[in-house]
Amino acid sequence: MQVTSSGRTRNIIAPFTGETLAELPISGPDDVRKAYEKARAAHIDWAGRPAAARARPFLLLHDAILDRRDEILDIVQNETGKARKHAFEEVLDVAGCGLYYARRAARLLAPRARKGIFPVATRVMELRQPKGVVALISPWNYPLSLGVTDAVPALLAGNALVHKPDTQTALSTLWTIDLLAELGMPREIWQVVLGEPADIGDALLDHADYVAFTGSTRGGRKIAEEAAKRLIGCSLELGGKNPMVVLDDADLDVAVQGALRGCFTNAGQLCLSIERLYVHASVFDAFTERFVKQVKALKLGPGRDWSVEMGSLTSRRQLDAVSAHVADAVAKGATLLTGGRARPDLGPLFYEPTVLTGVGEDMDLCRNETFGPVVALYPFSSDEEVAELANDTIYGLNASIWTASLPRARRLAARVKAGTVNINEGYASAYASYDAPMGGMKASGLGRRHGAEGLLRYTEVKTVASQAGWLGFEPPRGVPYEKWAGALATTLKAMRRLRLK
């Protein structure tokens, strides 16, 4: 097992049953230091390989993970408790995102010629070089997807990794490393450490050349502070309180299906999940009636049945947090339309999909991220009003707009302060479009995954400029500086007119 550890272990629990799933080794600060030593030693050879050579194992990953999908689906379900079709989204994400970068890494990393100050006389090249060893910290809610799709571009850029997945969901990471090693990736370039942030967080950040983190806004702020002290870069995808807007011309049946997916995928344990649902007042009652009916009909349950529409929460802590948010809202006057209770008859961590109205500012549910299968409905009267409502949050990760008019939706999308805005979809159309960057505004994070930026964030850019000896920045010998300055000014103005600068 690819975990640097001094011998301590911890049992992880299967959310479906509450029984022990596996015993995993736990790392201490000295283990983290050793992991960095191994990663730096492996980095020398890895960074020296051509980008196309580094890409070969990741090109093979696409078909390999799809062929072995049942194996990894079982692991992801066992460690997270999610429904099988939601686990399959993780497999699709790793296959698609990995292939995107494996095909493009060599071109994105290739030296690029840039314009010099003097045409012909000044030649400039932009070079991309790896950061070194990247600290990757990935969460429990999408362990395969959010761990692997951040790791792949970092490795393709020529870095080595010290990866701290959440201990509860580390099995999917370890399985993927084994698979990539079979496909030709040097195992040593991807080191894994496990443990609580309070125990190994400082050591993890102290030795990193760059940090990539997905998790809570609170955790992201701490990482940003520590990275700033060491003047190293970081990318942070953090929390969200994401809005969905149903305009008065939307197809309500289609919007209802979109809301089911946007609100309750992975039991709402998704950073892009919809937690605020704004519906135009003219269709509010009709939408609410159809939506609540469909929510009540959702099939919950454990196991590998593809017909299950929502699985379990992943931890007792998450179940307690969701229960507390709903109980607080109801106690303060919110109306519970459906759900609102745990389902121990299905498993120890199940919670019903829940819909509320009348959620006010004095309720924890109103502004704080719930991260569970809970959504609050609100009416609105105009596009101007709903734009203000959607933006009335510290977060800015994802938003969703439903309408029959794309021009109207695009105008509204331009006003919404979120890193991704989906029209007539909840989250997947933007997230799965790997050629476009994805990330958060405001308290939802820094930096972007996906697109060119998703790989180039793991590089240092270097400019190399060469100057021809016959033209420099000092006058030729024997030419007075004043005369040379006048000639240079005339030349620069001519270059501007000829668009040579």
N, C-alpha and C positions, 0 to 999 in steps of 0.2 A: 504494500500500500504506500502510495507516494505522499506521505505526511511526515514532516520532520517533527519528531517528538522524543521526549526523554522518558517516556514510559507511562505517563498518566493517561487514563482513558475516561470516556463518558459514554453512557448509554443514550441513544436517541430513540424517540418514541414514535410509533406509527400512528398518525392522527386518526385513521379509520377505526382503530381498535384500542388505542392506549397502551398496547403491549410494546415491549422492547423490539426495535427493528434491527439495531446493530450497535456494536461497541466500537467507538472510534478513538484513536489516539489524540491526545490534547497537547498542544505546544506551549512552551514557556518562552520568556524573552530570549534566553540563550539559543533555543531552537530556531527562533526567528533569525537571529544573527547567523546561525549556521546555514539556514536556507538562503540567505543573501549571498553568503560565500560560495555556495554551490551554483547559484544562479549567475553570479559574476564570472565564475570560471567557465561556465558553459556559454556565456554570452560572447566571448571572444571569437570562438569558431562560428557561432550562429550569425553574428553580425557581419562576418567576413564572407559569408556565402552570397551569391547573387540573389536578388529578390525573387527571380523566377524559380530558383532552386528551393528557396524557403517556402514557396507557395505550393509545391507538389503535394505534400500530405493534406493540405487544406482543400485542394481541388478534389482529392479522393474522398474527403469527408462527406461531401454532399450525398453521393450514392450510398456510402457505407452506413451513415446514420439512418437513412431512409430504409435500407435493407434490414437493419437491425432495430427497427422502431419498436417492436413489441418488447424487446429487452429493456430499452431505456424508458419506455412508457411505464412499465411496471415499477421501475426504480423511482421515477418522478412521482407517480401516484403514491407509492408507499411512503415517501418521505414528506410529501406536502399535503396529501389528502384531497387533491383536486380531482375533478371529473376527468375521464380519459380523453375526451375531445379537447379539453383545455390543456392537458399535457401534450397532446398532439400539436397544438399551436407552437409549443416550445421546440419540438423537433423540426417543424417547418421553418421556424425562425433561424435555428442554427444552420440548417441546410442552405437556406436562401442567402442569409447574410454572409456566411462563410464563403460561399461561392462568389458572391459579389466582390469581396475583397481579394480572394485568391486570384481572380481574373484581372484585377485592376492594380494590384499592389506594385508590380514592376513599373507600370506607366506613371503612377502617382509619385513614386520614389525616384524616378529617373532625373538626372541633372537637367535643369531648364536654363536655356539662354535668356538673359534679360538685356534690355537696352542699356548701354553704357552712356556716360555723359557726353562723350565724343564719338559719333559714328565711326566705325572702322578702327579708330585709334584706341577705344576703350572696349574691352570684351569682358562681359560679366556672366558668371554662372551661378545659379542657385542650387545648392546641394542640400539634400535631406539626409540626416544621420540619426540613428536611434538615440533615445534618451539614455538608455543603459539598462537598469533594472526597474521595472514598473511594479508598484504595489497596487494590486487589484482587490477591491473589497466588494463582494457581491452579496445580494440579499437572499432571503429564504423563499420569497413568493414566486419567483420565476428562476429557479436555481440553474437550470440548464441554459435557458435563453440568455439571461442577463450576465451569467458568468462567462459562457463560451463566446458570445458575440462581442464582448469587450476584449476578451483574451486574444482572439484571432487577429484583429488588426494590430494589436500591440506586438504580437510575435512576428507577423509579416513585416512590420516596420524594422525588424532586426533587434528588438528588445528581448530580454529574458523577463520572467514573471516570478514574483512571490505573491501568491493568491491566497486570500483569506475568504473562502466562502463561509456562509453561515453553517455552523456545525450541524444543525438539524438537517440540512439539505446538502451535505457535502458529497454524498454518494454519487450524484449525477456528474459532478465535476471529476471525481476520481475515475468514473467509468469512461468519460470522454478522453481523459489523458491516456488511459490504457488503449483506447481505440486509435487515437492519433499516433501513439508510439508504434502500434502495429502497422500504421500507414507510412511510417518513416520519420516522424518527428522525434528529435532527440528528447528523451524524457526529462533530462536535467534542466532544460530551459524553462520548464513550468513547474515551479516548486509550490507546495501547498502547506499552509500552516492552519491550525484550528485552535480556537479559543475565544474567550470573551474579550471585547475591546478594552475593558479595564485591566486585563492581564497582559495582553500582547500588543495593544494599540500603539503605545509609545514606541516600542521597538520596531513595529512595522513601518511607522512613519519616519523614524530616525535614519533609516538606511535607504529610503526610496529615492529614486531620481525623478519620479513622477507618481501621482496617485490618481487612480480612477475609482470612483465610489458611486454606488447606487444604494440609496437608503433614505433615512428620515432627514428632514431639514435640520433638526437638532444635531444629528451626527455630522451632517455636511458642514455646518458652521464650525464645529470643532476641528474638522480636518482642514478646512480652509485656513483657519487661524494657524495651525501647526505648519502647513505648507508655506504660508507667508513668512513665518519665522525663519525657515530654511531657504526661502527664495526659490522654491521648486514649484512647478506647475501642478494643477489638479483640474479634473473635470468631475462634476457633481450632478447626478440626476436625483432630485429630491422629491418631496411630497407634492400633493395636488389636492385641490377641492374642485374638481372639474365640472363645468357646466355643460348641459345639453339644452339646446333651444329648439322648440317645435313652433314654427311660424304658422300663421293662420291658413296658409295654402298647402300645408304638408299633407301627404297621404298618411292618414292616421294609422292605418293598419301596418304600413311599412315602418312608420316611426315607432310604433309599439314594439315591433320585433327588434328594431335597432336599439331601443332602450333596454330591452331584456338582455341583449348581448352586452351593451355598454355598461350596464349597472351590475350584472351578476356573473359575468365571466370570472372564473377562479374565485367564486364567492365574494366578489368585490375586492379581493386582495391584489389589486393591480394599480400601479401608480397612475395609469391613464384612465382609471375607472370613473364613471359618471356618479357623482354624489349629489349634484344639484340639477333638478330637471325643471326648466322654465317652459311653460306652455301658454300660448296665446289665450287670453281670456275667452275669446269666441269659441274655442274648441276645447277648453280646459276640461269641462265635465265629460265630453264625449271621449277624449283621450284617456282621462283618468279611469273611467268605467272599463274601457277595453284593456288598459294596462294592468289594472288590478286583477281583472279576470285571468289574464295570461300569467301573471306572477303567481297567483294561487295554483295554477295548473302545472307549474314547473316541477319536474321530477327530480327529487333529491335522493342521494344515497351513496354508499360506499361501493368500491369494487370496480371491475373492468368492463362493465356494461356500457356500450357506446350510447345507449339511449338516455343515460343519466345526464341531466342538464345542469346540475350544480352539486359540487362536492362539499367537503368539510373545510372549516377553518383549519389552520396549521398548528396553532399553539393555544394553550390555555390562556396565556396573556392576551392573545388577540380576541378570543371569545369573551373574556372579561371586559375588554375595552369596548367591543361592539355592544354588549349587553348594557354597559354603563351609559353609553351615549343614548341608546333608545330609552332606557328607563328614565334618564334625566329629562329628555324631551317630553315624554308622556306625562311625567309628574308636573311639568311646567305648562301643560295645556296643549301640546301637539296632539293631533288626531292620528291614530294608528289605523290605516286602511287595510293592511294585511301584514302577517308575520309578527315579528316582535318577540319571539321566544326561541330558546334553545331547544334542540331536538335530540336528547340523549337516547331516545329509542332507536335512532339511526346510527349513532356513534357519539363518543364523548365530546366532540368539538363541533357538532353540526349546529347551525343557526339558520332559521327560516329567512328567505328573502323578504325584505321588509320595506314597506312604502308608508310615508307619513306626509301629512299636510299640516299647515299652521305652525311650522317651525320658526321660532323667533330668535332675536338677537341674544336673549338671555340663556339660550340653550347651547350646550357644548356641541351638539350636532350641527349647529348653524354654520360655524366657521372653521372648526377643527376637523382635520382629516380623520374619518372613521376607519377606513381601510377594511371594509366588510360589506356584506350584502344588504346595504341600507341606502335608500335614496329619499330625498325630500322634494315634493312637488310645490311649485310656486306659479301663480298666474302673472301675466304681464299684458300690457296694452299696446305697446309700440316698439319698433325696432330700436329707437333711441333709448327707451327705458331698459330694454333687455341688454343692450350693450353695456350700459352702466352697471346693471345687476351682475352680469357675467364677470365684469372686471372688479367688482367690489370684494376683493379677496387679496390676501398677501401672496397667493400662489398664482402661477401662470404656466401650467404644464400642457394641458390638453383641453380642447373644447370641441363640441359637436353641434352642427346646425342642420335642421331638417326643413326642406322647402321644395316646392316645385319650380322655383325660379333660381337658377344658378347665378345670374347677375346680382340678384338681391342677396343671396347667401355670400357671395364674394365681397360685396360691399360691407356686410356685417362682419365677415371674417377679418377684414382689414382693420376693424376697430377693436377686435378682441385681443387682449394682451395675453397670448399663450404661445408657446413654442410650436405647437401643432394645432391646426384646426381642421376637422374632418367635416365634409358636407355629405349628408345622407349616409353617414357611417359613424360609428361611435369612436373608434380609435385605430382600427387596423389599416385603413387605406393610407394614412400618413406614416404610421410606424413601419409598415412592411414595404414601403417604397424606399429601398435602401440607398438609392442615388440621391435622396434628399436628406439634409441634416435633421436630427431630432433631439430635442432637449427642452429645458425650461427657462422661463423668464421669472423675474422677481425672486421670491423665496423657493422657487422650484428648481433652482440650480444654476450651474455655470458650465459653459462648453456644450458640445454636441457629440452625440454618437451618430453613426451612419454618414453617408456621403464621403467626399474627400476629407472633410474635417475629422471624421471618425477615425481615420488612419493617421492623418498628418499631425493630430494632437500628440501623438506618441513620438514625434521627431523633433530634433533641433534643426533649424534652418541656418545655413551658412552661405554667405556671399563671398565669392572669389572673383576679384576684378584684376585684370591685367592691362597695363598701359603700354602702348607703343612708345619706343624711345624718341621718336621724332616729334611727338606732341605731348607736352606735359602741363603741369599747373604752374610752372615758373617760366618766365620769358627766356627765349634762346640767349645764349651768351652774347653779350654786347648790345642787346636791345634794351633800352630804358623801360622800366616797369610801366610808366605812364603810357608810353606808346603801345606797349604790348596789351595793356588793359583796354585801350580804345579799340585795338584790332579784335580782341576777344569779344568785346561787347557787340561789335558790328557782326561778327561771325554768329554769335548766339541769336541775335535778332533775325538773321537770315535763316538760320536753322528752324526758328519758330515759324517763319512764313512758309518754309518748305515742309513743315510738319516732321522734321527730323528730331524733334524733342517734345 
